[in-house]
Amino acid sequence: MLNKRVLLVTGKGGVGRTTVAAGLALATARCGRRTLLAEIGSPEGGSSPLAQLFGREQFTSELSELRVRLRACHLWAPTGQALFLRSAMPGGALLGAAVRSQALQTFMRAAPSLLEMGWFFHLLTLIRAEHEEGGPEHEVIVLDLPATGHTLALTSLPKLLHRLIRHGPIVKALAEGEAYLNDPRYTAAWVVTLPETMPVSETFDLIDGLESTAVPVGGIIANRIPVDPFTAPERAALAAHLNGAPVLGAVALQRIERSLQAQERLRNSARLVLHIPEVAETGPELMRTVANRLQMQMQMQGDAT
């Protein structure tokens, strides 16, 4: 993880993706990397669960200082569209102002791929940024991606527009962004899941979708692993003793069994799997616990290599 420029954190709704993305960004910053935590949003999007983990109501397209070596922002489509116009076209500053008009923004949101194009170019601008002392301004960019449909729309954008547009500044920008997002030396997607049958099946579907858009997959983050205090013989003896009876604790035992089966499926996938145990904390405390766990596993990976 620490050797990548862009870490894409994705997964189905309800798996804890946002908390994991925040914990991952905090962990990379603690490991000494200048880190940017970003999410996809809109100026009128209301409160942000990601921002609330850091005591903010919402992030904006401007960079916010959160911790030492940790910043955050929203990727906003109008910001990316205006940045592109200013960089690629004569009179770009005037066109950038036009992009902010309400009528044009409504059109941009409705037109196919223009929304994703804005996000894409905003991300590319952040990747391009250079530090005053040399090297990239942000050594690691952690992007908390939205629902699966938006994720695949963003990652498939370069290939889609290449089929529609053959030449010009849009193609050049897409090729540059594609060089980052499709290169395993720079980018890795991490799919967050729960140790349950359906989320694991959906995780494999999402990985297939990412690979179909040529995005390298770093691995899977299995979140909320329930504590298993039993040995395999003890679990078998308990299951036989309960025999389906409505006894206190039976549901928890069944959940542990389902979790173990799901973890076995993940191991058999030949993917790198990181594990985050289920804990009692919530909110910022949970984020810090997740960061501790991920930081420990990143340091173990570094020691192993």
C-alpha positions in Angstrom: 0.0 0.0 0.0 2.7 2.5 0.9 4.4 2.2 -2.5 1.2 3.2 -4.4 0.2 6.7 -5.4 -3.5 6.0 -5.6 -5.5 3.7 -3.3 -9.1 3.2 -4.5 -11.4 2.0 -1.6 -14.6 0.5 -2.9 -17.3 -2.0 -1.8 -21.0 -2.4 -1.5 -23.0 -0.1 0.8 -23.0 -1.0 4.5 -19.7 -2.8 4.6 -17.9 0.1 6.4 -16.1 1.4 3.3 -15.9 5.0 4.5 -14.5 4.2 7.9 -11.9 1.9 6.3 -10.9 4.6 3.8 -10.5 7.1 6.6 -8.5 4.6 8.7 -6.3 3.7 5.7 -5.5 7.4 5.0 -4.7 8.0 8.7 -2.4 4.9 8.7 -0.4 6.0 5.6 0.0 9.4 7.1 1.3 7.9 10.3 3.8 5.9 8.2 5.3 9.1 7.0 3.6 9.6 3.6 2.0 12.9 2.6 -1.6 11.7 2.2 -4.7 13.1 0.7 -8.1 11.6 1.6 -10.7 12.3 -1.1 -14.3 11.4 -1.7 -16.7 12.0 -4.6 -19.3 14.6 -3.8 -21.2 17.7 -4.9 -21.4 21.3 -3.5 -25.0 20.7 -2.5 -24.4 17.2 -1.1 -25.1 18.0 2.6 -23.2 16.5 5.4 -20.4 13.9 4.8 -20.0 10.8 6.9 -16.3 10.8 6.0 -15.8 14.4 7.1 -17.7 13.8 10.3 -15.1 11.2 11.3 -12.7 14.1 11.5 -15.1 16.5 13.3 -16.1 18.3 10.1 -19.6 18.7 8.6 -18.4 18.5 5.0 -15.2 18.7 2.9 -15.0 21.0 -0.1 -13.0 21.0 -3.3 -10.3 23.0 -1.4 -7.7 21.1 0.6 -8.4 20.8 4.3 -5.6 20.1 6.8 -6.7 17.2 9.1 -3.5 15.9 10.8 0.2 16.0 10.2 0.7 14.8 6.6 -3.0 14.3 6.1 -5.3 16.4 4.0 -8.8 15.9 2.6 -11.1 17.2 -0.1 -14.1 16.4 -2.2 -13.8 15.6 -5.9 -16.4 17.8 -7.4 -17.4 17.4 -11.1 -17.8 21.2 -11.7 -14.3 21.8 -10.3 -12.7 19.2 -12.5 -14.6 20.4 -15.6 -13.5 24.0 -14.9 -9.9 22.9 -14.4 -9.9 21.0 -17.6 -11.3 23.9 -19.6 -8.8 26.3 -18.2 -5.9 24.1 -19.0 -7.0 22.9 -22.4 -8.9 25.6 -24.2 -8.3 29.3 -25.1 -10.4 31.5 -22.9 -10.5 28.7 -20.4 -11.0 31.1 -17.4 -14.2 32.4 -18.9 -15.4 28.9 -19.8 -14.6 27.9 -16.2 -16.9 30.6 -14.9 -19.6 29.4 -17.3 -19.3 25.9 -16.0 -20.3 27.1 -12.6 -23.6 28.4 -13.9 -26.7 26.5 -12.6 -28.1 25.8 -16.0 -24.9 24.4 -17.4 -24.3 22.3 -14.2 -27.7 20.8 -14.6 -26.8 19.8 -18.1 -23.4 18.4 -17.0 -25.0 16.2 -14.4 -27.5 14.8 -16.9 -25.2 14.3 -19.9 -23.6 10.8 -20.1 -20.0 10.6 -18.8 -19.6 14.4 -18.2 -20.0 13.9 -14.5 -17.4 11.2 -14.3 -15.1 13.3 -16.6 -15.2 16.1 -14.0 -14.3 13.7 -11.2 -11.6 12.1 -13.3 -9.9 15.4 -14.2 -10.1 16.7 -10.6 -8.3 13.5 -9.5 -5.7 13.8 -12.2 -5.0 17.4 -11.2 -4.4 16.3 -7.6 -2.1 13.5 -8.9 -0.1 16.0 -11.0 0.5 18.4 -8.1 4.1 18.8 -7.1 5.6 19.5 -3.7 7.7 22.7 -3.3 10.7 20.6 -2.3 10.3 18.1 -5.2 8.3 15.0 -5.7 4.5 14.7 -5.6 2.5 17.0 -3.4 0.6 14.0 -2.2 2.6 10.8 -2.0 -0.6 8.7 -1.4 -4.1 9.6 -2.5 -6.8 7.5 -0.8 -10.1 7.8 -2.7 -13.4 6.7 -1.0 -15.4 5.7 -4.0 -19.2 5.7 -4.0 -21.6 2.9 -4.9 -20.4 0.2 -7.3 -22.2 1.7 -10.4 -20.4 5.0 -9.9 -17.1 3.3 -9.3 -17.2 1.3 -12.5 -18.5 4.3 -14.4 -15.4 6.2 -13.3 -12.9 3.5 -13.9 -14.3 2.6 -17.4 -14.5 6.3 -18.5 -11.2 6.4 -20.4 -12.1 3.4 -22.6 -15.6 4.7 -23.1 -14.5 8.1 -24.3 -11.7 6.7 -26.4 -14.3 5.0 -28.5 -16.2 8.3 -28.9 -13.4 10.8 -29.2 -10.2 10.1 -31.2 -8.1 13.3 -30.9 -7.8 16.4 -28.9 -7.1 17.5 -25.3 -9.7 15.3 -23.7 -8.1 12.2 -25.2 -4.7 13.4 -24.0 -5.9 14.0 -20.4 -7.7 10.6 -20.4 -4.5 8.9 -21.6 -2.5 10.5 -18.8 -5.0 9.5 -16.1 -5.3 6.0 -17.5 -1.5 5.7 -17.3 -1.9 6.1 -13.5 -5.1 4.2 -12.8 -4.3 1.2 -14.9 -0.7 0.8 -13.8 -0.2 -1.6 -10.8 3.0 0.4 -10.0 0.9 3.4 -9.1 -2.7 2.3 -8.3 -4.4 -0.4 -6.4 -8.1 -0.9 -5.7 -9.1 -2.3 -2.3 -12.5 -3.9 -2.0 -14.1 -3.8 1.5 -16.4 -6.6 2.4 -18.1 -8.3 5.4 -17.5 -11.9 6.3 -20.9 -13.0 5.1 -22.1 -15.0 2.1 -23.8 -12.3 0.0 -21.2 -9.5 0.6 -18.4 -11.9 -0.4 -20.2 -12.9 -3.6 -20.7 -9.2 -4.4 -17.1 -8.6 -3.7 -16.0 -11.1 -6.4 -18.4 -9.5 -8.9 -17.0 -6.1 -8.2 -13.4 -7.4 -8.6 -14.4 -8.8 -12.0 -15.8 -5.4 -12.9 -12.7 -3.6 -11.9 -10.5 -6.0 -13.8 -12.7 -5.5 -16.9 -11.8 -1.8 -16.7 -8.1 -2.7 -16.3 -7.9 -1.3 -12.8 -5.3 -3.3 -10.7 -6.8 -4.8 -7.6 -4.6 -4.8 -4.5 -6.7 -7.1 -2.4 -9.7 -7.4 -0.1 -10.3 -5.9 3.3 -12.5 -8.1 5.4 -14.2 -5.8 7.9 -16.0 -6.6 11.2 -14.6 -10.1 11.7 -16.5 -11.5 14.7 -14.4 -12.8 17.6 -14.2 -16.6 17.7 -13.4 -17.9 21.2 -13.9 -21.5 20.2 -11.7 -24.3 18.7 -13.2 -26.2 15.7 -14.1 -29.2 18.0 -15.7 -26.9 20.5 -17.9 -25.3 17.8 -18.9 -28.7 16.5 -19.8 -29.9 20.0 -21.9 -26.7 20.7 -23.7 -26.9 17.3 -24.6 -30.6 18.1 -25.8 -29.7 21.6 -27.9 -26.8 20.5 -29.4 -28.6 17.5 -31.4 -25.6 16.3 -32.8 -24.9 19.7 -33.7 -21.2 20.4 -31.0 -20.8 23.0 -29.3 -17.5 23.9 -26.1 -17.3 21.9 -27.2 -19.6 19.1 -27.4 -16.8 16.6 -23.9 -15.5 17.5 -22.5 -19.0 17.1 -24.2 -19.3 13.6 -22.7 -15.9 12.7 -19.2 -17.1 13.6 -19.7 -20.2 11.5 -20.9 -18.1 8.5 -17.9 -15.8 9.0 -15.4 -18.7 9.0 -17.0 -20.0 5.8 -16.8 -16.6 4.2 -13.2 -16.2 5.2 -12.4 -19.5 3.7 -13.9 -18.4 0.4 -11.7 -15.2 0.5 -8.6 -17.3 1.2 -9.4 -19.5 -1.7 -9.6 -16.5 -4.0 -5.8 -16.2 -4.1 -6.2 -12.5 -3.2 -4.4 -10.7 -0.5 -6.9 -10.3 2.4 -6.5 -7.9 5.3 -8.6 -8.5 8.4 -10.2 -5.9 10.7 -11.9 -7.4 13.8 -15.3 -6.4 15.0 -14.9 -3.9 17.9 -17.3 -2.0 20.2 -16.0 1.5 19.2 -17.9 3.8 16.8 -17.2 7.0 14.9 -13.7 8.6 15.3 -12.6 6.0 17.8 -13.5 3.2 15.4 -11.6 5.0 12.6 -8.5 5.1 14.8 -8.8 1.4 15.7 -9.1 0.6 12.0 -6.0 2.8 11.3 -4.1 0.9 14.0 -5.0 -2.4 12.5 -4.1 -1.4 8.9 -0.9 0.3 10.0 0.2 -2.9 11.7 -0.6 -5.0 8.7 1.2 -2.5 6.3 4.3 -2.6 8.5 4.2 -6.4 8.5 4.0 -6.4 4.7 7.0 -4.0 4.6 9.0 -6.3 7.0 8.1 -9.3 4.8 9.4 -7.7 1.7 
